C-alpha cells in the first residue's frame, strides 16, 4: 500500500508512515494535556448563598471559559448550597461541593462532565434517611425568562393560607402538610403573569414567570412604591415611553396632552420653550397655585414658570429643561388615595416621572434621529385689499368725517394698490425641528448601567434666525451585592439650553396692520419707517435675546435587606437650575421719528434654584393568612433656596455693548429676592391584599411647611381606599363567565396646597420712591408700599374617587392701604 504526502507526490511505505504516527501521537497528547492543565489551573472567585448548581457552573464558565455538561435529572435532585471561595482552583472546592450531593465530575476534551458519584448509591442527606417522618417542603427559585431571579415574589400554597415571599436570590421554602408527593404553588409578581406550578417535595425547582401583556398587570409607579392597575385602590394613569416617543416635542408635558383623562394641558403659544398650563381635574384654588407636584425618580422637581423676561414665553416652563427621550414612564396620581401621602403638596395632583434605566444582558446601543417641518395650517380669514379699503371708507362716511392726517392707509400717504398678506409674511414660514438621541446600556445580575445623550434644535415659523438648542446627558447605574442584601441606584441628568428667538411675539400685529402698509425693509436692508408713518412690526423680530439655562438633577437610593421582607432605604436628591437671560433694545430697532431722547437699553435676569431632598424609608412586607401585607414608614427633609435678580441698563456707548451690564451708564435693579423654604414630614402606608380579591390601603402624612405661620405649620393628612375584585368570586365566575376582570373601588382622604408663596403669612413692605396718590405732607419721607399681608394658615381639599371634592381655608390676600410711612402703618384684614 502506498501513501501520498501532500505537496510531494512521492509514495511512502506504510511501515514508515506507521512509525511516524507513533512518534507524533505522544507529542500531540503531551501538548493537549499541557493546554488542559493550564486551563484547569485558572483561579475563580465565587460568593453565593443558597445557590443552585447551575448558577455555580455559570459563574465558573464566565471566569474560566470552561463548559459544563450535566443531565438535568441529576441537578433536579440537588440541594441549594452556599459557596464562598476566593482565588481558588476548581479542584480545590468543586469536588467537595459535588460529593455532598452524591455527584462527581470528569474532564473530557476540556469540558467538565457532571456524573453520579460511583461510590454512593443515594444523594439524600443522612438526616432525611434517618428521620421517620420528615416535614414536606417545597422549595426553589423564581426567575424571569432571562434567568434573572425575582426577589419579593409572592409564593402561596394553593388551597391553604400558607405562603411566603422570595428572598434576595429569588429563593423560597414552604412547609406543607398536604398529602401526595407534590404541591401546587401560585406565584405572583408585579408586572408578570400569575403562574400556577406543581412541583415535587424536596426537589428545588426553578419557576419561570413571563412578563404580562395585559394592561392590568403593567407596573404603575405610585408614591414611594409600585403597583398594578389590577391591585390599585387609587386613581392612577400611566403614559409609557412608547407613547411619549410618538410625540415630537421638547417639553414632556406636551406629550401628555390628550392621553390622560382629567388632565388638561394648554400651550400658551406656539413658540419653543413657551409656558404650558397644566390643570388636573379643574381649578382648586383662587389665588394659590394650581399646578401639580412633579416627582422625578422619587425627588420633587420644581416645575411651573420661572418669570422669564422674554415676553413671548409668557414666563417659560421649567419642565422644558427635562429631556422627553430620557423618560421611561409618566404616572399621574389624581385622587386623594393616591396623593394624600404627599400632604400639603398633593392637592393639585402629582405627576411621577421615571427615567430610563439599564437592564441585564449584553451591551445594547440605541440611536434615534428625526427631522421635520411644521407650518400654521389654519389662519383667520381677513379682508383683502379692496374689501378693507371699502370698509374703511364706508366707516368714515357713516360717521360723516373725512380721512384724517393719521389715516395713512386711505388718505393717500400709503399706496392703495399695494397689497401684503401680513399673516403669510409673518406666520407663513416653516418651523424646523431636528433631534438625535443615543444611549448605551447593559450589565449583569449584579450591575446594570445606562448612559445616554441627545441634541434638540427647534425654530419658530416667524422669519428669524433664532432657535432653541438643547443638549442633554443622562446616566443611571444600579448595583447589587452578591447576596442581594445591599443595593444602590444612582442617576443624574443634565440639560443645557440656549434660546435666541426674539423676545416679542409679532403675530399680534397682524390684526392691526393695514393690507396696504409699506414694505418693512428698505433696499439696503434697514428697517423702513416710511417717514414716521409706519410702526414697523419687523423691528421686534430683530430685537436681540439670549436665554441660557443649565439644569442638573441627581438622585441616589441606598437599600439594605437584613431579613426577608424588610428593606431599609435612604433616598436623596438634588436639583440646581440656573437661568440667565438678556434682552436688548438697540438703536437700530427704535423708530427714529419718535419724539424724545432715544437711548439703547437692555434687561438682564438671573434665576437660580437649589433644592435638596432626603428621605429615609423603612418597608416591611409579609404574609398574613391568605393575604399580603405591605407597610411603609418614612421621613422627609427638604430645603429650597431661590435667588433672582432683574436689572435694567441704559445709555450705552454702542449697541455692541448691550450684553454687558457693566457697560451701562445707568444700571438699575428692577427686582431682586432670596426666598427660602423647608419641609419636614413623617409618612406611612399600610396595604393589605387578601386572597387577591380584597384590598385595603391606609395612607397618612404629618406634614410641616415653613410657608405657614408657626402656630399652623404642621397638619395631618390621610386617606383610606378599598377595592373588591369581584370577578375572583366563584359565584361571579359561574354567572358571568364572559367577564374577565371587574373591580369596584372607593376612597376618601384629605390633601393640602402650600403654593401660597414664601413668607406669605407675614406683613411685607418694600421701599418705593414715587408712590401714587400720596399726600404731599409725606413728600420728604421714605415710603413703604405693602406687598401683601399675612394669610390664613392652611387649605385642605377632600376628594372621593367619584371626582367630587370640597375646598376650604382658601388662601386669599388681605387688603391694606396703598402706602404708609415708616412710623405709621395701617393694615386692613378681611373679616
C-alpha positions in Angstrom: 0.0 0.0 0.0 1.4 3.4 -1.0 0.5 6.7 0.6 1.0 10.1 -0.8 2.3 13.0 1.3 0.5 16.2 0.2 2.7 18.5 -1.8 5.3 15.8 -2.6 3.6 13.3 -4.8 6.2 10.7 -3.6 4.9 7.3 -2.2 5.9 6.4 1.3 5.8 2.8 2.5 3.1 2.1 5.1 5.6 0.7 7.7 7.5 4.1 7.7 4.2 6.0 8.0 3.1 3.9 11.0 6.4 4.7 12.8 5.9 8.4 12.1 2.4 8.3 13.6 3.7 6.5 16.8 6.2 9.4 17.3 3.6 12.2 16.6 0.7 10.9 18.8 2.6 11.1 22.1 3.7 14.7 21.2 0.1 15.7 20.5 -1.1 14.1 23.7 1.5 15.9 25.8 0.5 19.2 24.1 -3.2 18.6 24.8 -2.6 17.7 28.4 -0.4 20.8 28.9 -3.1 23.1 27.5 -5.8 21.3 29.6 -3.7 21.6 32.7 -3.1 25.3 32.1 -6.8 25.9 31.6 -7.7 23.8 34.6 -5.3 25.8 36.7 -7.3 29.0 36.4 -8.4 30.6 39.6 -12.0 31.6 40.4 -13.8 33.7 43.0 -17.5 33.0 43.9 -19.6 34.1 46.8 -23.2 32.9 46.7 -25.9 32.0 49.2 -28.5 29.2 48.6 -27.3 29.0 45.0 -28.3 26.3 42.5 -25.5 24.3 40.9 -26.5 25.8 37.5 -25.6 29.3 38.9 -22.2 28.0 40.2 -21.4 26.3 36.9 -22.3 29.5 35.1 -20.0 31.6 37.3 -17.1 29.2 36.7 -17.7 29.3 33.0 -17.7 33.1 32.9 -14.3 33.2 34.8 -12.5 30.3 33.1 -14.2 29.7 29.8 -14.8 26.1 30.6 -18.1 24.4 29.6 -20.2 22.1 31.8 -22.3 19.1 30.7 -24.9 17.6 33.1 -28.1 15.6 32.9 -30.9 17.9 34.1 -32.3 15.0 36.1 -29.1 14.8 38.2 -29.3 18.5 39.1 -33.0 18.4 39.8 -32.4 16.4 43.0 -29.7 18.7 44.3 -30.0 21.0 47.3 -29.1 24.7 47.3 -25.6 25.3 48.6 -23.5 28.1 50.0 -20.2 28.7 48.3 -17.5 31.3 49.3 -14.2 30.8 47.5 -11.6 33.4 46.6 -8.9 32.9 44.0 -9.1 29.1 44.2 -8.6 26.4 41.6 -11.6 24.4 40.6 -10.1 21.2 42.0 -9.9 22.8 45.5 -13.6 23.3 46.1 -15.7 21.7 43.3 -15.1 18.0 44.3 -16.3 18.7 47.9 -19.4 20.5 46.7 -20.4 17.7 44.4 -19.5 14.9 46.8 -22.0 16.2 49.3 -24.8 15.8 46.7 -23.7 12.4 45.5 -22.1 13.7 42.3 -18.7 13.7 40.7 -17.1 15.2 37.7 -14.7 14.3 34.9 -12.8 16.3 32.4 -13.4 15.2 28.8 -11.9 17.2 26.0 -11.5 20.3 28.2 -15.2 20.0 29.2 -16.4 19.3 32.7 -18.9 16.5 32.7 -21.1 16.0 35.8 -21.9 12.4 36.7 -23.2 10.3 39.6 -20.7 9.5 42.3 -20.0 5.8 41.8 -19.1 5.5 45.5 -22.6 6.4 46.6 -25.9 5.0 45.8 -28.2 7.8 47.0 -27.9 11.6 47.2 -30.3 12.0 50.1 -28.7 13.5 53.2 -28.3 11.2 56.1 -30.8 13.1 58.3 -33.6 12.6 55.7 -32.9 8.8 55.7 -32.9 8.5 59.4 -35.9 10.8 60.2 -39.0 8.7 60.5 -41.4 11.4 59.2 -39.6 14.3 57.6 -41.6 17.5 57.0 -42.7 18.1 53.5 -41.0 21.1 51.9 -41.5 22.7 48.5 -38.6 25.0 47.5 -37.0 26.6 44.6 -36.3 29.9 42.8 -38.5 32.4 40.9 -36.9 33.9 37.8 -37.9 35.6 34.5 -37.3 34.4 31.0 -33.7 35.6 31.1 -32.9 33.6 34.2 -32.8 36.8 36.4 -34.0 36.0 40.0 -37.0 37.9 41.2 -36.8 39.0 44.9 -40.1 39.8 46.6 -42.3 37.5 44.5 -45.3 36.0 46.4 -45.5 32.2 46.5 -48.6 30.7 48.0 -49.5 27.1 48.6 -52.8 26.6 46.7 -55.8 25.7 48.8 -54.1 26.9 52.0 -53.3 30.1 53.8 -49.6 29.3 53.7 -47.2 31.3 51.6 -44.0 33.3 51.6 -42.0 35.8 49.5 -38.8 35.1 47.8 -35.5 36.4 49.3 -32.9 38.5 47.6 -31.8 35.5 45.5 -35.4 34.7 44.4 -35.3 31.6 46.7 -38.3 30.3 48.7 -39.2 27.4 51.0 -42.7 26.5 52.2 -43.6 23.6 54.6 -46.6 21.6 53.5 -49.0 19.2 55.2 -50.8 18.3 52.1 -50.9 14.7 51.0 -49.1 13.3 48.0 -45.6 13.8 46.6 -46.2 17.3 45.1 -48.0 20.5 45.7 -49.4 23.3 43.6 -48.0 26.8 44.0 -49.5 30.1 43.0 -46.8 32.6 42.1 -47.4 36.4 41.6 -45.1 39.2 40.9 -45.7 42.8 39.8 -45.6 43.1 36.0 -45.6 39.3 35.4 -48.3 36.8 34.6 -49.6 34.8 37.6 -48.4 31.2 37.3 -49.7 28.0 39.0 -47.0 25.4 39.1 -46.9 21.9 40.6 -43.6 20.9 42.0 -42.4 17.8 43.9 -41.4 17.9 47.6 -37.8 18.3 48.5 -36.7 18.9 44.9 -35.6 22.5 44.3 -37.3 23.8 41.2 -36.8 26.8 39.0 -40.2 28.5 38.3 -40.1 30.9 35.3 -42.5 33.8 35.0 -43.5 35.5 31.8 -44.0 39.3 31.5 -47.7 40.1 31.5 -49.1 41.6 28.3 -52.3 42.6 30.0 -52.6 46.3 30.7 -54.0 45.4 34.1 -50.6 43.9 35.1 -48.3 46.6 33.8 -46.2 48.2 36.5 -47.6 51.6 37.8 -45.4 53.9 39.8 -47.1 55.3 42.9 -46.0 57.3 45.9 -42.9 55.5 47.3 -43.6 52.3 45.5 -45.1 50.4 42.6 -48.4 48.5 42.0 -50.5 47.5 39.0 -53.9 48.6 37.8 -55.3 45.2 39.0 -54.4 45.8 42.7 -54.5 49.6 42.8 -57.0 51.4 45.1 -56.2 54.9 43.8 -56.8 56.6 40.5 -53.6 56.4 38.6 -53.0 56.8 34.9 -49.8 55.7 33.1 -48.2 57.0 29.9 -45.4 54.8 28.6 -42.1 55.8 26.8 -43.5 54.4 23.6 -46.4 56.9 23.7 -44.1 59.8 24.6 -41.7 58.9 21.7 -44.6 59.2 19.2 -44.9 62.9 20.1 -42.0 65.0 18.6 -42.0 67.6 21.4 -39.3 69.1 23.5 -41.4 69.5 26.7 -42.6 66.2 28.2 -45.8 67.8 29.4 -46.9 68.3 25.8 -46.6 64.6 25.2 -49.3 64.0 27.9 -51.9 66.2 26.2 -55.0 64.1 25.3 -53.6 60.9 26.9 -54.8 61.2 30.5 -58.5 61.8 31.4 -59.0 64.9 33.5 -55.6 66.3 32.7 -55.8 69.5 30.6 -52.6 70.8 29.1 -52.5 74.1 27.1 -49.5 75.5 25.4 -49.8 79.3 25.8 -48.3 80.0 22.4 -46.6 78.0 19.7 -43.1 79.2 20.4 -40.5 76.7 21.6 -39.9 77.0 25.3 -43.2 78.8 25.9 -45.3 78.5 29.0 -47.5 75.4 29.5 -50.6 75.5 31.7 -51.4 72.2 33.5 -54.7 71.6 35.1 -55.7 68.3 36.7 -59.4 68.0 37.4 -60.1 71.7 37.3 -59.0 74.7 39.3 -58.7 74.0 43.1 -57.6 77.5 44.2 -58.5 81.1 43.6 -55.2 82.8 44.4 -52.9 79.9 45.2 -51.0 77.7 42.8 -52.9 75.2 40.8 -50.0 73.3 39.2 -49.5 69.7 40.2 -46.5 68.4 42.1 -43.7 66.9 39.9 -41.6 64.0 41.1 -38.7 62.7 39.0 -37.1 59.4 40.2 -38.5 60.0 43.7 -37.2 63.5 44.0 -39.6 66.6 43.9 -38.9 68.8 40.9 -39.6 72.5 40.8 -41.9 72.9 37.9 -44.1 75.8 36.7 -42.9 79.2 35.4 -39.7 81.0 36.2 -40.6 84.6 35.4 -38.8 84.9 32.1 -38.2 88.5 30.8 -38.9 87.1 27.4 -42.5 88.3 26.9 -43.1 85.8 24.1 -42.5 82.9 26.5 -45.2 84.1 29.0 -43.0 83.1 31.9 -41.5 80.0 30.4 -41.8 76.5 31.9 -39.1 74.6 34.0 -40.3 71.3 32.7 -38.9 72.3 29.3 -35.5 71.5 30.9 -36.3 67.8 31.0 -35.5 65.6 28.0 -38.5 63.5 27.0 -36.2 60.9 25.5 -34.9 60.1 29.0 -38.3 59.2 30.3 -39.4 55.6 30.8 -42.9 56.3 32.1 -45.2 59.1 33.5 -47.7 58.2 36.2 -50.4 60.7 37.0 -51.9 60.5 40.5 -55.4 62.0 40.6 -57.4 61.3 43.7 -56.8 61.7 47.5 -56.0 58.0 48.0 -53.0 58.4 45.6 -51.9 61.9 46.6 -52.6 62.3 50.3 -49.2 60.8 51.2 -47.7 63.9 49.8 -49.6 66.1 52.3 -49.5 69.8 51.8 -48.3 69.5 48.2 -50.7 67.0 46.7 -54.0 69.0 46.4 -53.5 69.6 42.7 -52.4 66.1 41.8 -49.0 64.5 41.4 -47.1 63.6 38.2 -44.4 61.0 38.8 -41.7 60.7 36.1 -39.4 57.7 36.0 -36.3 57.9 33.8 -34.8 55.0 31.9 -32.5 52.5 33.5 -30.2 49.8 32.3 -31.3 46.1 32.1 -29.2 42.9 32.5 -27.8 41.5 29.3 -25.3 42.2 26.6 -24.4 45.7 25.8 -27.1 47.4 23.7 -26.8 50.7 21.8 -29.7 52.7 20.6 -29.7 55.7 18.3 -32.8 57.6 17.1 -33.0 60.7 15.0 -35.7 62.6 13.2 -36.2 65.9 11.5 -39.2 67.7 10.2 -41.0 70.9 9.5 -44.2 72.4 10.8 -46.5 75.1 9.4 -49.6 77.0 10.6 -52.3 75.1 8.7 -55.3 77.2 9.6 -55.3 81.0 9.8 -58.1 83.5 10.4 -59.6 85.0 7.3 -59.0 88.7 6.9 -60.4 91.1 4.3 -58.5 91.5 1.1 -57.2 95.0 -0.1 -60.4 96.0 -1.9 -62.7 94.8 0.9 -60.6 96.5 3.5 -60.4 99.9 1.7 -64.2 99.8 1.1 -64.9 99.0 4.7 -62.7 101.8 5.9 -64.2 104.4 3.6 -67.7 103.4 4.5 -67.0 103.6 8.2 -65.8 107.2 7.9 -68.7 108.1 5.6 -71.1 106.7 8.1 -69.6 108.9 10.8 -69.7 111.9 8.4 -66.0 112.6 8.6 -63.2 112.7 6.1 -59.9 110.8 6.3 -57.6 112.5 8.9 -53.9 113.1 8.7 -53.2 109.8 10.7 -55.3 107.7 8.4 -52.3 106.8 6.2 -54.0 103.8 4.6 -56.7 105.8 2.9 -55.6 109.4 2.9 -53.1 108.9 0.0 -49.9 108.6 2.2 -49.7 104.8 1.5 -50.0 103.2 -1.8 -53.6 101.9 -2.1 -52.7 99.5 -4.8 -50.1 97.7 -2.8 -51.2 94.5 -1.0 -49.4 92.4 1.5 -50.7 89.3 3.2 -49.2 90.0 6.6 -50.3 86.6 8.0 -48.4 84.9 5.3 -45.4 87.3 5.6 -45.0 86.9 9.4 -46.5 83.5 10.2 -46.3 81.7 6.9 -42.8 80.3 7.2 -41.8 76.8 8.3 -40.6 75.8 11.7 -37.7 73.3 11.5 -37.0 70.7 14.2 -34.1 68.2 14.4 -33.5 65.7 17.1 -31.0 63.0 17.8 -30.7 60.7 20.8 -28.4 57.9 21.7 -27.8 55.5 24.6 -25.7 52.5 25.7 -27.0 50.1 28.3 -26.3 46.6 29.6 -25.0 44.8 32.6 -25.4 41.5 34.5 -27.5 40.4 37.5 -25.4 42.5 39.9 -24.7 45.7 38.0 -26.8 47.4 35.3 -25.9 50.7 33.6 -27.3 53.2 31.1 -25.5 56.2 29.6 -27.2 58.5 27.1 -27.2 61.9 25.5 -29.1 63.9 22.9 -29.4 67.2 21.0 -32.6 69.0 20.0 -33.0 72.1 17.8 -36.3 73.9 17.1 -37.1 77.1 15.3 -40.3 79.1 15.0 -42.4 79.8 11.9 -41.5 83.5 12.0 -38.9 84.9 9.7 -36.0 84.9 12.1 -32.7 83.0 12.5 -33.4 82.4 16.2 -33.9 78.9 17.6 -33.9 76.8 20.8 -31.0 74.4 21.1 -30.8 71.9 23.9 -28.1 69.3 24.7 -28.7 66.6 27.3 -26.9 63.8 29.1 -28.3 61.1 31.3 -26.8 58.2 33.2 -28.1 55.5 35.7 -26.3 52.7 37.4 -27.7 50.0 39.7 -25.6 47.7 41.7 -26.5 44.7 44.0 -24.3 42.7 46.3 -23.7 39.0 45.6 -26.1 38.1 48.5 -28.6 40.6 47.2 -28.9 42.2 50.6 -27.4 45.6 49.7 -28.2 47.6 46.6 -27.5 51.1 45.3 -29.2 53.0 42.5 -27.7 56.3 41.3 -28.7 58.5 38.4 -28.4 62.0 37.1 -29.4 64.0 34.0 -28.2 67.4 32.7 -29.9 69.7 30.2 -28.3 72.8 28.7 -30.5 75.1 26.7 -29.8 78.2 24.6 -32.6 80.3 23.2 -32.1 83.3 20.9 -35.7 83.6 19.5 -36.8 87.3 19.6 -38.5 88.1 22.9 -41.6 89.8 21.4 -44.2 87.9 19.5 -45.1 90.0 16.4 -48.1 87.9 15.5 -50.4 90.2 17.4 -49.5 93.0 15.0 -51.1 91.1 12.1 -54.7 92.1 13.0 -53.6 95.8 13.4 -51.8 96.1 10.1 -53.5 97.5 7.0 -53.0 95.3 3.9 -51.5 98.3 2.1 -48.9 99.0 4.8 -45.5 99.8 3.4 -42.7 97.3 2.7 -40.9 96.6 6.1 -37.4 96.9 4.7 -35.5 99.5 2.7 -33.5 98.4 -0.4 -30.3 98.5 1.8 -31.9 96.0 4.3 -32.6 98.6 7.1 -36.0 98.9 8.7 -38.4 101.1 6.8 -40.3 103.6 9.0 -42.0 105.3 6.0 -41.1 108.8 7.3 -42.5 108.0 10.7 -46.0 106.9 9.5 -45.3 103.1 9.9 -44.8 101.3 13.2 -42.7 98.5 11.7 -43.6 95.1 13.3 -40.4 93.6 12.0 -38.5 95.7 14.5 -39.5 93.2 17.1 -38.1 90.3 15.0 -34.7 92.0 15.1 -34.7 92.5 18.9 -31.8 90.5 20.4 -32.4 88.0 23.1 -30.3 85.2 24.7 -31.5 82.8 27.3 -29.2 80.3 28.7 -30.1 77.6 31.3 -28.5 74.7 32.9 -30.4 72.1 34.8 -28.8 69.4 36.9 -30.7 66.7 38.7 -29.2 63.8 40.7 -30.6 61.1 42.9 -29.3 58.1 44.8 -31.0 55.3 46.8 -29.3 53.0 49.2 -31.1 49.9 50.3 -30.3 47.1 52.7 -32.3 44.0 53.4 -31.2 42.5 56.8 -34.0 39.9 56.7 -36.5 38.7 54.2 -39.2 41.2 53.5 -37.5 44.1 55.4 -35.9 46.9 53.4 -34.1 49.9 54.9 -33.7 52.7 52.4 -32.1 56.1 52.2 -33.1 58.2 49.2 -31.6 61.6 48.4 -31.9 64.0 45.5 -30.6 67.4 44.4 -31.7 69.9 41.8 -29.9 73.0 40.5 -31.4 75.1 37.8 -29.6 78.3 36.7 -31.1 80.6 34.2 -29.6 83.8 32.7 -31.4 86.0 30.2 -30.6 89.1 28.3 -32.8 91.2 26.0 -31.7 94.3 24.3 -33.2 97.4 22.6 -30.5 98.6 20.2 -30.9 102.0 18.4 -31.5 100.4 15.0 -34.8 98.9 16.1 -36.1 102.2 17.6 -38.3 104.4 15.4 -36.0 107.4 14.7 -39.1 109.6 14.1 -40.3 109.3 17.7 -40.0 112.3 19.8 -37.9 112.4 23.0 -34.5 111.0 23.8 -33.7 107.7 22.2 -31.3 105.5 24.1 -30.3 101.9 23.7 -31.3 99.8 26.7 -31.1 96.2 27.9 -32.6 94.0 30.6 -30.8 91.2 32.5 -32.3 88.5 34.6 -30.8 85.7 36.7 -32.7 82.9 38.4 -31.1 80.2 40.5 -33.0 77.3 42.2 -31.2 75.0 44.6 -33.2 72.1 46.2 -32.1 69.1 48.1 -34.3 66.3 49.5 -33.6 63.4 51.8 -36.0 60.6 52.7 -35.1 57.6 54.9 -37.6 54.8 54.4 -38.5 51.5 56.0 -40.6 48.9 54.2 -41.7 45.5 55.5 -43.8 43.0 53.5 -45.0 39.8 54.9 -47.8 37.1 54.6 -50.8 37.2 56.9 -53.3 34.5 56.4 -54.3 34.3 52.8 -53.1 37.8 52.1 -50.0 40.0 51.8 -49.3 43.0 54.0 -47.2 45.9 52.7 -46.0 48.5 55.1 -44.1 51.8 54.7 -42.7 54.3 57.1 -40.6 57.3 56.1 -39.4 60.8 56.9 -38.9 63.8 54.5 -36.4 66.5 54.9 -36.4 69.1 52.1 -34.8 72.5 51.6 -35.3 75.0 48.8 -33.4 78.2 48.1 -34.5 80.5 45.2 -32.5 83.6 44.2 -33.5 86.1 41.5 -32.2 89.4 40.1 -33.5 91.6 37.3 -31.7 94.7 36.2 -32.3 97.4 33.6 -29.4 99.2 31.8 -29.4 102.3 29.6 -27.1 104.9 28.0 -24.7 102.6 26.3 -21.9 103.9 24.2 -22.5 101.3 21.5 -25.1 98.7 20.6 -22.3 96.2 20.6 -22.0 96.5 24.4 -25.6 95.7 25.3 -24.8 92.2 26.5 -22.5 93.6 29.2 -24.4 95.1 32.1 -21.1 96.8 33.3 -21.1 98.9 30.1 -24.4 100.6 31.0 -24.0 104.2 32.2 -27.1 103.7 34.3 -27.9 100.3 35.8 -31.0 99.9 38.0 -32.1 96.9 40.0 -35.7 96.3 38.9 -36.3 93.4 41.4 -34.3 91.0 43.5 -35.1 88.4 46.0 -34.0 85.5 48.1 -36.7 83.0 49.0 -36.1 80.0 51.3 -38.5 77.3 52.5 -38.2 73.9 54.1 -40.4 70.8 54.6 -40.4 68.2 57.2 -42.8 65.3 57.3 -43.4 61.8 58.6 -45.4 59.5 56.3 -46.6 55.9 56.2 -48.8 53.4 54.4 -50.4 50.0 55.2 -51.8 47.9 52.4 -53.4 44.5 52.8 -54.4 42.3 49.9 -56.4 39.2 50.9 -56.7 36.3 48.5 -56.1 38.6 45.5 -59.7 39.8 45.9 -60.0 42.3 48.7 -57.6 45.3 49.0 -57.4 47.9 51.8 -55.0 50.9 51.8 -54.4 53.4 54.5 -52.1 56.5 54.0 -51.0 59.1 56.4 -48.6 62.1 56.5 -47.9 64.5 59.3 -46.6 67.4 57.2 -44.9 70.7 58.1 -44.1 73.6 55.7 -42.3 76.8 56.5 -44.7 78.7 54.2 -47.3 78.7 57.0 -47.2 80.5 60.3 -45.5 79.0 63.3 -48.9 78.2 65.0 -50.3 76.4 62.0 -47.2 74.9 60.4 -48.0 71.2 60.8 -51.0 69.3 59.8 -52.1 65.7 59.4 -53.3 64.4 56.0 -54.8 61.0 55.5 -56.7 58.7 53.1 -58.4 55.3 53.1 -59.1 53.3 50.0 -60.5 49.9 49.3 -61.1 47.7 46.3 -63.0 44.5 45.6 -62.1 42.3 42.6 -65.5 40.7 42.3 -64.6 38.6 39.3 -62.5 36.5 41.6 -65.6 35.3 43.4 -66.8 31.8 42.4 -70.4 32.9 42.0 -69.5 35.7 39.6 -67.3 33.4 37.5 -70.3 31.0 37.2 -72.9 33.7 36.5 -70.7 35.9 34.2 -68.1 33.6 32.6 -67.6 36.2 29.8 -66.3 38.8 32.2 -62.6 38.6 32.6 -62.0 41.3 35.1 -64.1 43.6 37.3 -63.3 45.8 40.2 -65.1 48.2 42.5 -63.0 50.7 44.4 -63.6 53.8 46.6 -61.5 56.2 48.6 -61.7 59.2 50.9 -59.0 61.5 52.1 -57.5 64.9 52.6 -54.7 66.8 50.8 -53.3 70.3 51.0 -51.9 73.1 49.0 -48.9 75.2 50.2 -48.5 77.1 46.9 -49.0 80.4 48.7 -45.5 81.8 48.3 -42.7 82.1 50.8 -43.3 84.3 53.8 -46.9 84.8 52.8 -48.0 84.7 56.5 -46.0 87.9 57.2 -46.9 91.5 56.5 -44.4 92.6 53.9 -43.5 96.0 52.6 -40.9 97.4 50.1 -39.4 100.8 49.7 -40.6 103.0 46.8 -39.6 106.4 45.5 -42.7 107.7 43.8 -45.8 106.4 45.4 -49.1 107.1 43.7 -51.7 109.4 45.3 -49.7 110.0 48.5 -50.4 113.4 50.2 -47.6 116.0 49.8 -47.1 116.1 53.5 -45.2 112.8 53.2 -43.0 114.1 50.3 -39.8 114.3 52.3 -40.1 110.9 54.0 -39.4 107.4 52.8 -42.4 105.3 51.8 -43.3 101.7 52.3 -45.5 100.0 49.8 -47.4 96.9 51.0 -46.8 93.7 49.0 -49.4 91.6 50.9 -50.4 90.8 54.4 -50.5 87.5 56.3 -52.9 84.9 55.0 -55.0 82.2 56.7 -52.9 79.2 57.8 -53.8 76.2 55.6 -56.0 75.0 52.8 -57.4 71.5 52.5 -59.3 69.6 49.9 -61.4 66.5 50.5 -61.9 64.2 47.5 -63.6 61.0 46.7 -63.0 58.8 43.7 -66.3 59.9 42.2 -64.4 63.1 41.3 -66.1 65.3 43.9 -64.2 67.4 46.4 -64.6 70.2 48.8 -62.1 73.1 49.3 -61.9 75.1 52.5 -59.5 77.6 54.1 -58.6 79.2 50.8 -55.5 81.4 50.7 -56.6 85.0 49.9 -54.7 88.3 50.1 -55.7 90.8 52.7 -56.4 94.4 51.7 -54.3 97.1 53.2 -53.5 100.7 52.5 -51.6 101.7 49.4 -48.7 103.3 51.3 -47.6 104.1 54.8 -44.7 105.9 56.4 -42.0 104.2 58.4 -43.6 105.4 61.6 -47.2 104.7 60.8 -48.7 101.6 59.2 -52.3 100.5 58.7 -53.3 97.0 57.6 -56.9 96.0 56.8 -57.7 92.3 57.1 -60.8 90.7 55.6 -63.4 89.6 58.2 
